[in-house]
Amino acid sequence: MYKVSVMDARKKLINIKWISSNLIIGYLSAIVAAILFGGVSTLAKPMLSTIDPSVLSSLIYLIAGLFFTPAASRARSRITMKYYGLILISAIAGATIAPIIFFVGLKLSTAADTSLLANGETVFSILFALLIFKERLRPIGYIAVTLILSGVFLVTTSLDFNSSVFKLNIGNVFVILSTMIWGFDNNISKNIVRRIDVSKLIQLKALIGGSIMLGIVFVFGIPFNLRSEQLVPIILTGVFGFAISLYLYLHSIKIIGVIKASSLLSLSAVFGLVFAIIFLHELITINQIIAISIMIFGIHLMYSHERKDEILLK
């Protein structure tokens, strides 16, 4: 009896350690994804002065898909017709419609504003997860998410309703619309990665979406105004800003769920602002600093309390 109880205790301790380390990986994956995605606006903004958004979008997603082709070819995934349908929906929504709208919005807005408004993806991912896909948190988790969303609201409006997005600045509206589509796509992707390897999903999704957009470019005769010095930023954006960041984000969703992963992804606003200030010399306001502080506190609250609850529940 004693030996059995000691062995059970050891197994339980090992299980708790494994769960704890796995959760840490999930949280870190989302944070690194936020860092990488935060750099997209800063990298892409200068290129949009000469490259059409549809051309840039198609190239970035094709690069992302090709980057994951070697890993995807080694992945073992049995894909049924149902999941092929979900992948097609995800590719059209998340890798065709959303990115082109995002880049059009970025072209008509600033890199700093776009990085901040991109937090709409967090809002819509959480709303869809709660209302449609029935994902749930503990009470402290809802408080943390409320703080994060409050920070997003402050960032979006600056509490100045005469000059904010509510005046329907078209660039900002496009960015928010793209995040709405991405938010829905994130919840679809969560269901797909339960059955399919993450690298395989990104490969199929990115190649399908990029190919559709490239076809639109050729059909409508949109010119390829590419310069040699733009090739490196395009490759960096495709590989790091979309391919690797999406992989880490989807991996995080698989471990900690859409709500927590999306909340952590909102840190991309912090890194996006830093990149825009350093490289594009854009200004930061006091409201943005306050908003970022609120968001970081909410994320800390969610991690410190929800992580303990998850370990105990396991």
N, C-alpha and C positions, 0 to 999 in steps of 0.2 A: 504493500500500500504506500509506504514511504517513498520507495523508488519511483513508483508511478507518479506520485504527486510532484516529486522533484523534476522528473522528466517533463511533465505537463507544464510546470512553471518555466522551465528552460525554453520549451517550444513557444510558450506564450510570450516570453521576453524576446526571443528571436523574431517572432511575428510582429511584435510592436516596433522593434528596431527596423525591420524591413519596411513596414508601413510608413514609419517616420521618414526614413531615407527616400522612399518613393514619393512621398508628399513634397519633400524638399526639392526633389528633381522636378516635380510638376510646377511648383512655384517659381523656381529658378528658370525653367524653360520659358514660362510666360514673361518673366522680367527681361530676359535676353531678347526674346521676340520683340518686346516693347522698345528696347534700345535700337534694334535693327530697323524696325518699322518707323521709328521716330526720325531716322535719317532720310527717309524716302522723299519727303517734301523738299528738304534742302538740296538733295542730289538732283531731283527732277525739275525743280522750279526754273533754273537757268536754261535747261534744255528746251523747255516749252516755248521759249521765245522764237525758236526756229523750227522745231519739230511739231507736227500735228499730234494732238493727244491720242488719236486712234493709232497712229504709227508707233508712238512710244509705248502705248499699252500692249500692242501686239508683239513688239520685239521683247519687252520685258517678260511677258508670260511665256513666250516661246523659249527664251533663255532659261527661265525657271523650270519649265518642263524638261528641257534637254539636260539640265544639270542633274535632275533626279532620275533620269532614264537608266543609268547603270545600277543604282540601288533598287529601282523598281523592277528591273529585269530579274534580280535575284530574290525578290520577295515572293512568297507563296500566298496567293489570294485566290479563292474560288468566288468569282463574281457571278451572281445570278442576274436574270433580266431586271428584277426589281432594283438591284443596286446599280446596274448600268443606267437605269432611268434616273435614279437619284444623282449619279455622277454627272449625267448630262444636264440636269436642272442646276446642279451646283456650278458646273462650268459656264453655263449661259448667264446665270445670275452673278456669281462671284468672280468669274474670270473674264467676262465679256462686258456685261452691262455696267456693273459697279465700277471697275477700274477706268473705263472711258469717261464715265460721269465724274469720277474723282479727279482725273487729270484735267478735264475741262474746268472744273471748279478751281483747281490749283492754279491754272493759267490765269483765271480771272480774280484770284485772291492772292494773299501773301503766304509765304511758306510757314510763318509763325501762326497765322490764323488757321491755316489748313491743318497744321499739326494739332492744334487745340480742338478744332471742330471734328477732327477724326475720332475724338472720344465719343461721338455719337454712336460709333460701332459698339462701344461698351453698353450704352443705354439700350439700344435696340436688341442687342444680343441677350441682355438680361430680361428685357420685357418679353421677348419671344420665348425665352427659356421658361419664364414663370407662367405666362398666359397660355401658350400653345403646347409646349413640351413638358409642362408640369414639373420642372426641376425645383427643388426646395432647399432652403438653408435653415440653420438654427437662428433663434431670435437675434443674437449678437451679430450674425452674418448680415441680417437685413439692416441693422444699424450701420454697419460698415459700408454696405453698398449704398445706403442713403447718403452717407458722407461723401462717397466718391461721386455719386450723381450730382450732389450739391456743388461739388467742385467743378464738374463738367458744366453745370448750368451757369455758374459764375464766370467761367472761362468764355462760354458762348455769348453771354449777354453783357458782361462787365457791369451789370445792373444799370445799363444805359439803354433803355428801350426805344430811344429815338434814333440811335445810330447803330444798333445791334442787328443781328440777323433778322429780327422781326420787321426791319424795314425792307426785307426781301432783297438784300444784296445777292445778285444772281450767282456769283461765284460761291458764296457761303451756302446758298440753297442747294447747289449741285453737290457740294462736299457732303452735306447732311443727308441728301437723298442717297448718295453712294453708300454711306455708312448704314442706312436703313436696310439696303439690299444685302450688304455684307453681314449685318446682324442676323438676318434670316438664314443666309447661307451658312453661317457658323453653326447654327443649330442643326441644319441638314447634315453638315460634315460630321458632327458628333455621332449621328446615327450610322454614317458610312464607315467611320474608322473603327467601329465595333467589329466590323466584318472584314475590312480591307486594310492592308498595311498603309501607314501614313504616306510613305514615299510613293507608293503606287497611286494613291488618290491624288497627290499633288502633280505627279507626272501626267496622268490622264486629264485632270481638271485644267492644268496650265496649257497643255498642248491643244486640247479641244478649244478652250477659250481664245488662246492666241491665234489659232488657225482661223477661227470664225472672224476675228477682228482683222486679220491679214486679208482674208477674202473680201471683207467690206472695203478695205483700203484699195484693193485692186479694182473692184467693181465700180467704185465711185471716183477712181483716178486720183486719189489723194497722193500728192508728191512726197517722196522720201528725201527730205532736206537734211541729210545726215552729214555731219562733219567728222573728220578723223578723230579730233580731240574729244568727241562726244561718245565714242565707242566704249571707253573705259568706264565712265559714269553709268552708261546704260547697262553694261555687264554687271557692275557692282550693285546697281539697283535691282536687277533681275535675280542675281544670286543671293545677295545678303538681305536686301530690303523686302523681297517677296518669297523666294524659294526657301531659304533657311529660316526666316522669321515665321513663315506659314507652317513649316514643319514643326518648329518648336511650339508654336501656338496650338496646333492640332494635337500634338503630343501632350501638352498641358491639359487641354480639354478632356482627353482620354483618361487622365489621372484624377484631376480635381474638379472637372465639370465646366460647363459653359460660363456660369455666373462668376465663379472665382477667377477663371482664366481670363475672361473678358475684363473684369475689374482690374487685374494686374496689367493687362495690355494697355489700359488707360495711362500708364506711366509713359507711354510713347509721347504724350504731350509734353512732359518734362524734358525728355531728351530732344524732342523736336524743337522746342524753344531754345534749348542750349545750342543746338547745331545751327539754328537760324541766326542766333545772336553772334556766334563765333564766326561763321563762314559767310553769312549774307548781311551781317551788320544790322539786323532788324532789332527794334526796341522791345523791351518787356515792360509791362505796366504793373503797378502795385496790386491791382485786382488779380492779375495772372499769378503773381507770387503767392497771394493769399489762397487762391484756388488750388494751386499745386500743393501747398501745405496741408489743406483740408484733405485732398485726395491721398497724399502720402500717409496721413494719420489714419484714414479709413482703411487703407491697404494694410497698414501695420495691425490695426485692430482685427481685421478679418483673418490675417495670417496667425497671429498669436493665439486667438481664442478658437477659431474654427479648426486649426490644426490639432489642438488638444482634444477637442470634441470628437474629431474623426478617429484619432488613435484610440480613445476610450470606447467609441462605438464599435470599433473592429474587435 
